[in-house]
């Protein structure tokens, strides 16, 4: 009898231990000796890599291409430069809100974690559904397509490269970047740091050349800077859209909070160094462009930076397209790095299929999440015109930015007990909500199109999957997924992440 109770007690403790996820102290120590690292994403990203991730993802092809669209909608040189500066201020204010959220909720996954904490599971799910399925892979596809256009241009002098060439090159770039990111976090960080240094170098070259032109007296473009300013409510909104598209990426670091060394110090610091640096670069580069071209010439130029190079750096003008190739490749790498983290976190929280939250056993990277992002990006390369997709979905992006700023305000009242190492004035968050509303509504009011409706329908169509698979957790879906997950696990050598203490 006594022996039986002992056995029962033993079973209960075993059961308790298995529920807690540990396997007893003695075994745990043995495991630690055999396996030096726990199977979780490692803290491999320091302050420099953090700054490079922000700067490197923000400066893609935008500054070399989108000055045209900002100028087109703003109507004159003066407001164009003011809009570039205002976009920088907005990006900095937005990122300050993210610094508070990121140091308060130290989970990876960016907006997803904050929306989940403030508004509950449904809104967080809709965010991850829209971002994982459309926003991240389509922006990855766009960046690699502009990389492919610049990379293939020298081989087709005087004409545009055939579509099939740019699309194949773009797919090859996606494959290469996903492979690098699956191999190692450190390798991906080194690639990011190298390409960020390259793009800062070319920006320095453009700015110095521009200042040299201004010093020689080429200032006629600035003489009537505000002549012809656009007064349309929607046009200014569209100018901001295009400017902010070039600034997009200011929230990148929040996607990888769990992999930052000392996030309480490094997250706000990287934001406060990285984003003002990009803003200054953008304004100076635009001034440099206007020192060489009139606004009409700038609007007619197929690629603004290349025209600038041809006029100013003549014997060495080839370095501009080369460095734009570097710049877009680095930006695509940063985009892929963070996109994988979002799919990984939503898989871990049960909002996406479980396999996405698994980590490579040897390399400690979220390989399945990265591969899904790459496959979707290749799928988005296939259709002819991808830019329309970005225009309509950037409205969705700003809906979520606004909701995240609102989450900060809501949690000031609902989650007072949370420790906030960084605290921004609540006015800044309020301003971000107002700006987001304007950016979402202005283009729709100015020029209502059915595509915005399709986009909204797509976002809410996520609920059709949410109710049976996430809320109800239907049995047949689990039975169906179990063998698939197992086979994929064996194929990719991935395991579920260990619960971090």
Protein Blocks (a to p, Z undefined) as FASTA:
>chain_A
ZZmmmmmmmmmmmmmmmmnopabjklmmmmmmmmmbacddddfbcfklmmmmmmmmmmmm
kmmmmmmmmmmmnopaklmmmmmmmmmmmmmmmmmmmmmmmmmmccehijmlmmmmmnoj
mlmmmmmmmmmmmmmmmmmmmmmmmmmmmmmmmmmghiacdfklmmmmmmmmmmmmmmmm
mmpmklmmmmmmmmmmmmmmmmmmmmmmmmmmmmnopaklmmmmmgoiafbfklmmmmmm
mmmmmmgojlmmmmmmmmpghkllmmmmmmmmmmmmmmmmmmmmmmmmmmmpcfklmmmp
mblklmmmmmmmmmmmmmmmmmmmmmmmmmmmmmmmmmmmmmmmmmmnopacfklmpccf
klopafklmmmmmmmmmmmmmpmblmlmmmmmmmmmmmmmmmmmmmmmmmmmmmmmbccf
bacdfklmmmmmmmmmmmmmmmmmmmgcfklmmmmmmmmmmmmmmmmmmmnopaklmmmm
mmmmmmmmmmnopadddddZZ
